Amino acid sequence: MYQPLADRIRPKSLDHVVGQRTLLQQGGVLRRIIDSGQIPNMIFYGPSGIGKTTVASIIAQQTQRRLYRLNATTASIQDIRAVVSELDTFLTPNGALVYLDEIQYFNKKQQQSLLEFIESGKITLIASTTENPYFYVYGAVLSRCTVFEFLPVAPDELAPAVERAFSLALEGRSVSVESGVTEAVSRRCGGDVRKAINAVELLTSGVADGGSITLAEAEAVSQRSNMRFDRDGDSHYDILSAFHKSIRGSDPDAAVHYLARLLEGGDMISAARRLLVIAAEDVGLAYPQAMPIVKACVDAAFQLGLPEARLPLAEATLLLATAPKSNSVTTAVEAALADLRGGNTGEIPAALRDAHYQGASKLGHGLTYQFPHDYPNHWVSQQYLPDTLSGCCYYEYGPNKNEQAAKNYWEKVKKQ
């Protein structure tokens, strides 16, 4: 009977698990919990193919509990009840461990129905999810579970597993593996152990005795597999966050790297939207010309479409990354909004109210307004804020050349 290579090579002990050293090395927090035998309810969070299911299986084996594997895409609470019905029988002499994969697909009612089982201690629940549990798992369940984050496996940690996979898959055959193949598969799988092992299985399938596996074949089998991109998932928002923060941090190399990841995933819209936000939020008045330039680049990108759109978007990205920075616009509007949301508004001064209708003068609207263009330097001192906010300062000039020039100009004018 056919058995996938990934299952044949699956580790049987924690010492053989690839990656997750922080959690599973001797003295690691999860390792200590497992070795103690006192297993709490847990949530394993991380991308697919990095050992969540394997670790759950090892926990069940090491604690001599029967493992029930359920997937939330097809399972129901009735399946949990069926597990509970087998407790205290010869089938589960040491208790049951339920591994619930993709818990985010359980709705709120289904997740809350788990509480009666995990609170009573009748079962030990290990739920796994590829989505952020703090967004997708309801608070009542989350508060009763310990969350452990599993990370993609680094290429240098993955390489030994790839070598073992080649040895097992080619056992009994004399097949040469070109130099660099192991490294290519380890590097291009995006930290996904299962994907790397599957690539090995594809490369070794049908290779005759005396044949060879080339680097070109390895690259062809694993091409683009190092991309983790999900338009509605964590990886999407992580890339966008890194893109934004790299531009804010004035690192053009990192910025264009994350732009490339967005474009390679086909998401031009999110990149364009984020560039427009950054032009106002992080560059702002330090270089106000950035906004029309970025807008022009975004418009050009949508007229061109991919792949040519990468050029104006890269231009906008590099412009923003290398531009002087100021967040004075953001702090000013947020300070004003904070007053409004706190109920601190006040009445608009009568001088500023609309006076373009019959009867406005009888109400005193606009009578004392002074038209700034009638005065030297087009400025005259008068109150614009409501009385309750008079003297409030929302906008602070940034330390950049452009805003300091404006500050010096107005200080000179107002002194005169």
C-alpha positions, 0 to 999 in steps of 0.5 A: 500500500502506498504511503507518502514519504512525508508520513514514512519519515515523520519523527517518532520523538521530540528530538527528531522534530525539525525546527521549533528549537525554542519550544522543543529543545531541552529546557524549552517551555513546551518540552518541559510541559510534555516531559512532565506528563501534565498536558494542558489544553493547548493551541498550536498556531503557525503555517502548515507543514511545520510539525504541529500534527507531529508534535501532537502525535508524539505527545499522545504517544509519550503520555500513553493517551489515545489520539483522536484526530478531527478536522474542524472543516468536517467535524462537529460537536457530535464527534467530540461527544463520541470521543467522550462516550469512549472514556473510561473504557478499555479503548482509553485507559489513560484518557484521550487527547483530541487534536482538532485541526483548523479550529478557526472553522468552528463557529462561535457556538461550536467553539463554546460547546467545547468548554464543557469537555475541556473544563471537566478535564474529560479530554485534553484538547490540542487545537491547531490553526494557521490563522492568528488565534487571537482573531479567530478563536473565541475568548472563552476557549482562548482563556482556557488554552495555552497558545504556542506559536510554531515558526517556519523552519529555517533552511539550515535546520531543514537540510538534514531532514531533506537529506534523510528523505533522499536517503530513504526514498532512494534506498536500494537504488544507485542514483546521484544527487547533484551538488546543491539540490538539498540546499535548493529544496531546503531554501525554496520550500518556504520553511514548510517541511512537508512541502520539502519532503514532497519535493524530494518524493517528486524528484526521486519518483521514477528515477532509474538505477544509475540515474541522476537528480539535477539542480535544475530539476530541483528548482523546477519542482520547488519553484515559487514554493517559498512564497507564503501568501494568503490574501485573507490570512496572517501572511498577507497582513504580515507582509503589508505590515513589514512593507509599511514599517520598512518604508517608515524606517527608511530602508529602501532595500527591505521596502522593495523586497516586501513590495516584490512579495506583494506583487508576486502574490498578485496583490497590486491593490493592497500595495497601491493603497498602502503607498498612498497611506504612507505618503500622508502618514509617514512622509507628510509635510516633510515632503508634501510633493510625495503625495501627487507623485505617488498618486501618479505612480499608482494611476500609471500602475493600474493603467499598465497592469502587471507585470509592467505595473511593478515599475511605477510602484517600485518608483513610489516605494523607493521615493517614500523610503528615501524621503524625509519623514514626518508624522506631524499630520497624523499626530495633529488629526489624532489629537483633534479627533481625541478632543471630539470623541471626548466631547470637547467641541464647543460652539463655532465663533460667531465671526466664522459662521456662514453669513451668506444668507438673509438674516445672518447679520441679525444673528451676529454671524460673520459681523466681526470676521476679518478677511486675512487677504486685506492685511499685510502678509495675508494674515491677521490675528483672530480666534478660529477655535471655539472658546472652550478650545482656545489656545489648543495646539494640535499641530507641532511643526516637524524637525524637517527642513520643509516644516521648519521653513514654514514655522520660521515664516509664520513666526516672522509674520506673526511677530510683525 
